[in-house]
Amino acid sequence: MGVNEDFDAMLHDIGACGLYQIRQYTLVAFAIMFSAVSSIGFVFTAAIVPHRCLIGACGDESETSPFTPDWLSEAVPFKSNGQPESCLMFQSLNATICEFERNVQERCYSWVMDGPERTIQTEFSLMCPENEWKLALVGTLNNLGVLIGLPISGFISDRYGRKTALVIALVSAGIFGLLKTLATSYIFFVILEMMEPMFGGNIYGISFILALEMVTPKKRVVGNMVIVFAYAFGNALMGLIAWAARDWRVILWATNAPALLFVLYIWVLPESVRWLMSRGRLGDAKKVVEFAAKLNKADLDKESMKDWQNGQLDRVDTDATGKGDNLWSSLRQVTKSGVLLLRLALCSFCWASVTLVYYGLSLNSVSLGGTENKYLNFISTSLVEAPSYLITWQCMNRLGRRRTLCLTFVASGIACFVNPFVPDSK
């Protein structure tokens, strides 16, 4: 057997779920939770805060004045949903008397906010419906940053190691998140919003690899459960922080300052064993395996590691033809197989569909019906994922991957289709 096959067999000797795996998954879970917080934070930092015109003649003094005083219907037109217009008021007849010409509307340039929440909308005066696209653009640029950053992260991960790439991603995301609190303009903010995921957008992917490679194949479904649970709780934590802070700068400080501690992962998080082997660093890989066996109090078969030298060996990340197992050779292999090409196309379509629906529902969860507390809505939507993971786990064990995928797609599609027809409760 080669070293990779030796390692697969060795995982059983190390132990499928010992102290080492608990330690590894705990470290990775913190990274996953930060990944969730970092990727969805713009839901609150770029949220729309309900606002109306500030009318000094009627007693308004500042943006914190009462939002719905008794005289408001006499001074401001209302929308069909019962909310006051955000930037229109009736024409004032006297600057010092609360009297208005209700047949004439005019635009206002000072506002009263509905509650204590402060976002970049209130910071950079992005009021009125014509500026809402600027708030939506924040999320678009965040995802564009992810698209640009994934190849960069992949290169760093393959060249310098999974652990190195993860630490760079975590600390960089934290730094850019903190820099956003210093933004003095909308342009400055959205540039930093795009740069943050460019450097830290692949935290989940790298963490996933580091977590699953050190458990046996039969335990990887359970390992994946731990990861997705951590992501769901990270989203819920984001909602709790935003609920407590209600100020975009405080939210960014609270969620990103702790990320600077991830620099300690350089010393406490083991490198990927498979990556070390792919670089020919069998001596370093052997140290990680022995460390795992020591924590799990497992006895390793010395005979199985007789080829694991202490020194640096030639790289072994080449395929049987010696051409190298890189991106382009992998793509060439896929294009030569009709089955693999079809599977790649179908899986890519499914992944894109899931991402579209998942983030669409997450972003709109703040306006979920049933409660007016958008923070509670967001937290509930995040935590409701948890039981779905348990259901999916059992379905995969009993029905297989393909049937489970089809059933979950159909069930989700029906739920999304039926939702608009559900009457609002009165």
C-alpha positions, 0 to 999 in steps of 0.5 A: 500500500502507498502512504495514502492507503496506509493513512486510511487504514491507520485512522482505525488504529488512531481511533474514530472518535477520541480526544484528538477528534474532539479537540480538532472539531472544537477548534474547527467549530469556532472557525465555522461559527466565525465563518457564519457570522462573517458571511451573513453580518451584512443582514444587520449592518446594512439593514433598512431602518424604518424612518419618517420625516422629522417635523419640527413644527409639530414637536420633533427634536431629533431622530430619536423623537417618538415615531408615531405621535398622535398628530402624524396622520395629519402631517405625513401620508401613509402607505397602503400597509399602514406605515408612514411614508419615509421621505414625504410629508404634507406641505407645511402652512407655517414653520412654527405651527403644526398645520399642513396642506394635505393636497400637496406633498413635499420631500423632506431631508431630516428623519425620525428613526423607528427605534434605536437601531443604527446601520450604514443607512443611518450613518451615510444617510441612505434614506428613501426608497431610491437608495435601497439598492445601495443597501442591497449592493452590500450583499452582492459585493460580499458574494462577489468577493467570495467568488474572487477569493475562492481561487486565491484561497485554493492556491494558498491552501494547496501551496502553503497548507490548509492550516496556513490558508485557514489562519490567513482567512480567519485573521484577514476577515477579522481585520477587514471587519474591524476596518469597516468600523472606520469607514467614513463613507459608503464607498469606503465601506462597500470596498472593505465589504468586498475585500473581507471575503476575498481574503476570508471567504473560504473558511468553511471549505478549509475547516471542512477538510481539516475536520473530516480527514481525521475521522474514519469514513463511517464517522464522516457523516456524523463529523459533517453534522458537527460542522453544520450544527456549528454553522447554524449556531454561528448564525444564531449567535450573529442574531443575538449579538445584533439584537444586543448591540443594535449598532452596526459599529458595535456589531462589527467590533463584537464579531470581528475582534475575537477573530484576531485570536485565531492567529494562535491556531498557528501553534494549536491546530495541526496541519492536514496530514494528507496535504503534508503527504502530498508535499512529501513531508512524511516526517511532519505527517508522522508527528501529527499522526503520533500526536493524535494517537497519543491523545487518543491513547492508541497503539500504532502499528509501527510496521505500517509506518516503516516507510514514513521517514523523518526527513523530506521526501520527494513530492508524491502528489503525482498521478500514475502517469506522472503528469500531476494531480492538478486542477487542469488534469482533473478537468481533462479527466472529467471532460473525457467521461460523459457520466462525470461531466453530467454529474458535475453539471447536475451537482453544480446546478443543485449547489447553485439552487441551494445557495440561492434559496438558502441565502434568499430565505436567510436574508428575508428571515428578518421580515418573517411573519409571526413576530415583529422582532426581526432578530428573533425571526433571524435566530429562529430561522437559523436554529430551525436548520438543526433538526433538518440536519438530523432528519437528513442524516437519518434519510441518508442512512436509510434511503441513500444520498440520491433519494435524500437529495431529490426528496429534500429538493421537492419538499423545499420547493413545495414549501417555497411555492405554498408560502405566498398562499398562506394567509397572514394571521390577524 
